[in-house]
Amino acid sequence: MKGFKELGVAMTGVFPVSDAVELARVAESSGLGSAWFAEDYFFRGGIPYIAAAAMATKRIRIGLGVVNPYSRHPALIAMEFATLDELSNMRTVFGLGSGVPFWMDQMGIYDYKPLSRTRACIDLVRKIMTGDNINHEDKFFKAKDIKLVFKPVRKSAPIYLAFEGPKGLELSGEIGDGVILSIFCTPSYVKFAWDCVAKGAKKVEKPLDDYEMVAYMPMVIDDDLDNALNIAREFSKLYLPHSQEGGPLMSHAGVKPEDTLAMRKASEKGDDTLLSQLITDDMLKELCLVGDKDSCIKRLQKMIDAGANTIVAFPVPGTEPVDNAKILGTDFTHQLK
């Protein structure tokens, strides 16, 4: 897909479900194109968020970003996807990724074959969502005479993949309908992601005319830059220490492997003061949408120019997601191209 599609907002399990419903309603009434709901362990579940938001809206797309092929069997994923597709009147975009290894390890269900397992999962999910009777067996999953007892409203709902590295992004281009980029993505990373996606699509001679690149970005809009940076820093402490050292996401943001390692060690030791010092202002300005409206609009335009089709404002504790949705819809949407 070429060009800018829409702005959206996201909600994480930090916030009550009632807040998610209000966010979706305001996003729709403010003219935004989508509302996305994360499933982060061990917060509130993404699927109840999706269901509540779908019932509260009529027009906007509802995105699930993302579930994984470890904690649910593909048959359960297909069942839930098909139900949500019916509930939302085919407005749901489904996201599937390998999951955060840290969380998967906590549950003892990570087997370190994320690409192969994700490929197999999506293959089986799509088969079951056709509504046909399915018998299937691969290295990871079995399906014996599985058939949905209700008729899916469509046999081919969009499934977007979520990966950071080049091989995962290639897989997204090969078998996905789109890709959901992690928070902290930058214009440089967006260009890198498109190169990888194109490589994967080329393997199967798949056109990318309808392929969508969705970019999650933490957003703190505040005329007081110091206050905005402090809020973004507190949020970043939850995620940056668990980033991949030297991985493409951090590398394209200019964050060195030794920086990530230092943050991880400080987090493990509970040294909050040191962790705050390690997450610099310059780092936050590169990784987040932070500052006054004009600064955020300029940063959004750079992401669009790099190839992001849909940009989703990721909620940061200490901000008001509903107020941000209003600002995005009324002040930002018409200034982007």
C-alpha positions as CSV (number, residue, x, y, z in Angstrom):
1,M,0.0,0.0,0.0
2,K,1.3,3.4,-0.9
3,G,0.7,6.5,1.1
4,F,-1.1,7.5,4.3
5,K,-4.2,5.6,5.2
6,E,-5.2,6.8,8.7
7,L,-4.4,7.6,12.2
8,G,-5.5,5.3,15.0
9,V,-5.3,4.9,18.7
10,A,-4.4,2.0,20.9
11,M,-5.2,0.8,24.4
12,T,-3.3,-1.6,26.6
13,G,-4.4,-3.7,29.5
14,V,-3.2,-1.0,32.0
15,F,-6.5,0.7,31.5
16,P,-10.0,-0.5,32.6
17,V,-12.3,-1.9,29.9
18,S,-14.7,1.0,30.4
19,D,-11.8,3.3,29.3
20,A,-11.3,1.2,26.2
21,V,-14.9,1.5,25.2
22,E,-14.8,5.3,25.7
23,L,-11.6,5.5,23.7
24,A,-13.2,3.6,20.8
25,R,-16.3,5.8,20.8
26,V,-14.3,9.0,20.9
27,A,-11.9,7.8,18.2
28,E,-14.9,7.1,15.9
29,S,-16.7,10.4,16.6
30,S,-13.4,12.3,16.2
31,G,-12.8,11.0,12.7
32,L,-10.0,8.5,13.4
33,G,-9.8,5.4,11.3
34,S,-9.1,2.6,13.8
35,A,-8.7,1.6,17.5
36,W,-6.3,-1.1,18.4
37,F,-6.1,-3.2,21.5
38,A,-3.0,-5.0,22.8
39,E,-2.8,-8.3,24.7
40,D,0.1,-7.8,27.0
41,Y,0.6,-10.4,29.7
42,F,-0.4,-10.2,32.5
43,F,-2.7,-7.2,32.1
44,R,-6.3,-7.1,31.0
45,G,-7.0,-9.3,28.0
46,G,-7.1,-7.9,24.4
47,I,-10.1,-10.0,23.2
48,P,-12.6,-8.6,25.8
49,Y,-11.4,-5.1,24.9
50,I,-12.1,-5.9,21.2
51,A,-15.6,-7.2,21.9
52,A,-16.6,-4.3,24.1
53,A,-15.2,-1.7,21.6
54,A,-16.9,-3.4,18.6
55,M,-20.3,-3.3,20.4
56,A,-19.8,0.4,21.1
57,T,-18.9,1.5,17.6
58,K,-20.2,1.2,14.0
59,R,-17.6,2.5,11.6
60,I,-14.0,2.4,12.7
61,R,-11.7,-0.6,12.2
62,I,-11.0,-2.6,15.4
63,G,-7.5,-4.0,15.5
64,L,-6.2,-6.8,17.7
65,G,-2.5,-6.5,18.2
66,V,-1.5,-9.2,18.9
67,V,-2.1,-12.8,20.0
68,N,0.5,-15.5,19.8
69,P,0.7,-19.1,18.7
70,Y,1.9,-20.4,22.1
71,S,-0.8,-19.6,24.6
72,R,-3.7,-20.6,22.3
73,H,-4.2,-23.4,19.9
74,P,-5.0,-22.2,16.3
75,A,-8.5,-23.7,16.6
76,L,-9.2,-21.5,19.5
77,I,-7.7,-18.5,17.7
78,A,-9.9,-19.2,14.7
79,M,-13.0,-19.6,16.8
80,E,-12.3,-16.2,18.5
81,F,-11.3,-14.5,15.3
82,A,-14.5,-15.6,13.5
83,T,-16.7,-14.6,16.5
84,L,-15.1,-11.2,16.7
85,D,-15.4,-10.7,12.9
86,E,-19.2,-11.4,13.3
87,L,-19.5,-9.2,16.3
88,S,-17.8,-6.2,14.6
89,N,-19.5,-6.7,11.2
90,M,-16.2,-7.5,9.5
91,R,-14.4,-4.5,10.9
92,T,-11.7,-6.4,12.9
93,V,-8.1,-6.6,11.8
94,F,-6.4,-9.6,13.5
95,G,-2.8,-9.4,14.6
96,L,-0.7,-12.5,15.3
97,G,3.0,-12.6,16.4
98,S,5.3,-14.9,18.2
99,G,4.8,-13.2,21.6
100,V,7.3,-11.6,24.0
101,P,9.8,-14.3,24.9
102,F,10.1,-13.0,28.5
103,W,6.3,-13.6,29.0
104,M,6.3,-16.9,27.2
105,D,9.2,-18.1,29.4
106,Q,7.2,-17.2,32.5
107,M,4.6,-19.6,31.3
108,G,7.0,-22.3,30.2
109,I,5.6,-22.4,26.7
110,Y,8.3,-20.8,24.4
111,D,10.1,-23.3,22.1
112,Y,12.4,-20.8,20.3
113,K,11.0,-21.5,16.8
114,P,8.8,-18.4,16.5
115,L,8.8,-18.1,12.7
116,S,8.0,-21.7,11.9
117,R,5.3,-21.9,14.6
118,T,3.7,-18.6,13.5
119,R,3.6,-19.8,9.9
120,A,2.0,-23.1,10.9
121,C,-0.5,-21.3,13.2
122,I,-1.7,-18.8,10.5
123,D,-2.0,-21.6,8.0
124,L,-4.3,-23.6,10.3
125,V,-6.3,-20.6,11.5
126,R,-7.1,-19.6,7.9
127,K,-8.2,-23.1,7.1
128,I,-10.5,-23.3,10.0
129,M,-11.9,-19.8,9.4
130,T,-13.2,-21.0,6.0
131,G,-15.9,-22.9,7.9
132,D,-14.8,-26.2,6.2
133,N,-14.2,-29.4,8.1
134,I,-10.4,-29.5,8.7
135,N,-8.0,-32.4,9.3
136,H,-4.5,-31.1,9.6
137,E,-1.2,-32.1,11.2
138,D,2.2,-30.4,11.1
139,K,5.2,-30.2,13.4
140,F,3.4,-28.0,15.8
141,F,-0.4,-28.5,15.6
142,K,-3.1,-31.1,15.0
143,A,-6.7,-30.7,13.9
144,K,-9.0,-33.7,13.8
145,D,-12.3,-33.1,12.2
146,I,-12.5,-29.5,13.4
147,K,-15.3,-27.4,12.0
148,L,-16.8,-24.2,13.3
149,V,-20.5,-24.8,14.2
150,F,-21.4,-21.4,12.9
151,K,-20.9,-19.9,9.5
152,P,-18.0,-17.3,9.4
153,V,-19.2,-14.0,8.0
154,R,-16.2,-14.1,5.7
155,K,-13.8,-16.8,4.8
156,S,-10.7,-14.7,4.6
157,A,-10.4,-12.1,7.3
158,P,-7.2,-10.0,7.3
159,I,-4.4,-11.3,9.5
160,Y,-1.4,-9.0,10.2
161,L,1.9,-10.3,11.5
162,A,4.0,-8.6,14.2
163,F,7.8,-9.1,14.1
164,E,10.9,-7.0,14.7
165,G,13.7,-8.8,12.9
166,P,14.3,-9.2,9.1
167,K,13.2,-12.8,8.9
168,G,9.9,-12.1,10.7
169,L,9.3,-9.1,8.5
170,E,10.0,-11.2,5.4
171,L,7.5,-13.8,6.6
172,S,5.0,-10.9,7.1
173,G,5.4,-9.9,3.5
174,E,5.1,-13.5,2.3
175,I,2.0,-14.7,4.2
176,G,0.5,-11.6,6.0
177,D,-2.1,-9.1,4.9
178,G,-0.1,-6.4,6.7
179,V,2.4,-5.9,9.5
180,I,2.2,-4.3,12.9
181,L,5.4,-2.6,13.9
182,S,6.5,-2.5,17.5
183,I,6.4,0.6,19.6
184,F,9.6,2.7,19.4
185,C,9.7,2.3,15.6
186,T,11.4,5.2,13.7
187,P,11.4,6.4,10.1
188,S,14.6,4.6,9.4
189,Y,13.2,1.4,10.8
190,V,10.0,1.8,8.7
191,K,12.1,1.9,5.5
192,F,14.0,-1.2,6.7
193,A,10.8,-3.0,7.4
194,W,9.4,-2.3,3.9
195,D,12.6,-3.7,2.3
196,C,12.2,-6.9,4.3
197,V,8.5,-7.1,3.6
198,A,9.1,-6.7,-0.2
199,K,11.7,-9.4,-0.1
200,G,9.2,-11.8,1.4
201,A,6.4,-10.9,-1.0
202,K,8.8,-11.4,-3.9
203,K,9.3,-15.0,-2.9
204,V,5.7,-15.8,-3.7
205,E,5.2,-13.1,-6.4
206,K,2.6,-11.4,-4.2
207,P,1.7,-7.7,-5.0
208,L,1.7,-5.3,-2.1
209,D,-0.9,-2.9,-3.4
210,D,-3.3,-3.8,-0.5
211,Y,-0.6,-4.5,2.1
212,E,-0.7,-2.3,5.1
213,M,2.1,-1.2,7.5
214,V,0.8,-0.2,10.9
215,A,3.2,1.6,13.3
216,Y,2.7,1.9,17.0
217,M,4.1,5.0,18.5
218,P,4.0,6.1,22.2
219,M,2.6,9.6,22.3
220,V,2.8,12.4,24.9
221,I,1.4,15.7,23.7
222,D,2.4,18.5,26.0
223,D,3.5,22.1,25.5
224,D,5.8,21.5,28.6
225,L,8.5,19.5,26.9
226,D,10.3,18.6,30.2
227,N,7.0,17.2,31.6
228,A,6.3,15.3,28.3
229,L,9.8,13.7,28.4
230,N,9.4,12.7,32.1
231,I,6.1,11.0,31.3
232,A,7.6,9.2,28.3
233,R,10.6,8.2,30.3
234,E,8.5,6.5,33.0
235,F,6.7,4.6,30.3
236,S,9.9,3.6,28.5
237,K,11.3,2.1,31.7
238,L,8.7,-0.7,31.3
239,Y,9.8,-1.7,27.8
240,L,13.3,-0.5,26.8
241,P,15.2,-2.8,29.3
242,H,13.6,-5.8,27.6
243,S,14.4,-4.7,24.0
244,Q,16.7,-6.8,21.9
245,E,20.3,-5.8,22.3
246,G,21.6,-4.6,18.9
247,G,18.3,-5.6,17.3
248,P,17.0,-3.6,14.2
249,L,14.4,-1.6,16.2
250,M,17.0,-0.2,18.6
251,S,19.8,0.0,16.0
252,H,17.7,2.2,13.7
253,A,17.0,4.5,16.6
254,G,20.7,4.8,17.4
255,V,20.4,2.9,20.7
256,K,23.6,0.9,21.1
257,P,23.7,-2.7,22.4
258,E,25.6,-1.6,25.5
259,D,22.9,1.0,26.2
260,T,20.2,-1.7,26.2
261,L,22.3,-4.0,28.3
262,A,22.9,-1.2,30.8
263,M,19.2,-0.5,31.0
264,R,18.5,-4.2,31.6
265,K,21.0,-4.5,34.4
266,A,19.7,-1.3,36.1
267,S,16.1,-2.6,35.8
268,E,17.1,-6.0,37.2
269,K,18.8,-4.4,40.2
270,G,15.9,-2.1,40.8
271,D,18.1,1.0,40.3
272,D,15.4,3.4,39.1
273,T,17.7,6.4,39.3
274,L,20.3,4.9,37.0
275,L,17.6,3.7,34.6
276,S,16.2,7.2,34.4
277,Q,19.7,8.5,33.5
278,L,20.3,5.9,30.9
279,I,17.1,6.8,29.0
280,T,18.1,10.1,27.7
281,D,16.0,13.0,26.3
282,D,17.5,12.5,22.9
283,M,16.6,8.8,23.0
284,L,13.0,9.6,23.9
285,K,12.7,12.2,21.1
286,E,13.7,9.5,18.7
287,L,11.6,6.7,20.1
288,C,8.4,8.5,21.0
289,L,6.0,11.2,19.7
290,V,6.7,13.7,22.4
291,G,6.3,17.5,22.8
292,D,3.8,20.1,21.5
293,K,1.4,19.5,18.7
294,D,3.6,21.0,16.0
295,S,6.5,18.8,17.0
296,C,4.3,15.7,17.0
297,I,2.8,16.5,13.6
298,K,6.3,16.9,12.1
299,R,7.4,13.6,13.5
300,L,4.2,11.9,12.2
301,Q,4.8,13.2,8.8
302,K,8.4,11.8,8.8
303,M,6.9,8.4,9.6
304,I,4.4,8.7,6.8
305,D,7.1,9.9,4.3
306,A,9.1,6.8,5.3
307,G,6.2,4.5,4.4
308,A,4.0,4.0,7.4
309,N,0.4,3.7,6.2
310,T,-1.4,3.8,9.5
311,I,0.1,5.3,12.6
312,V,-1.4,4.3,16.0
313,A,-0.9,6.4,19.0
314,F,0.1,4.1,21.8
315,P,-1.2,5.1,25.3
316,V,1.2,6.2,28.0
317,P,0.2,6.2,31.6
318,G,0.2,9.8,32.8
319,T,-1.6,10.9,29.7
320,E,-5.3,11.0,28.8
321,P,-5.8,8.6,25.8
322,V,-9.3,9.9,25.2
323,D,-8.1,13.5,25.0
324,N,-5.3,12.4,22.7
325,A,-7.8,10.8,20.4
326,K,-9.7,14.0,20.1
327,I,-6.5,15.9,19.3
328,L,-5.5,13.4,16.7
329,G,-8.9,13.5,15.0
330,T,-9.5,17.2,15.1
331,D,-6.0,18.7,14.9
332,F,-3.7,16.2,13.2
333,T,-5.6,14.1,10.6
334,H,-6.1,16.9,8.1
335,Q,-2.5,18.2,8.3
336,L,-1.0,14.9,7.3
337,K,-0.5,13.6,3.7
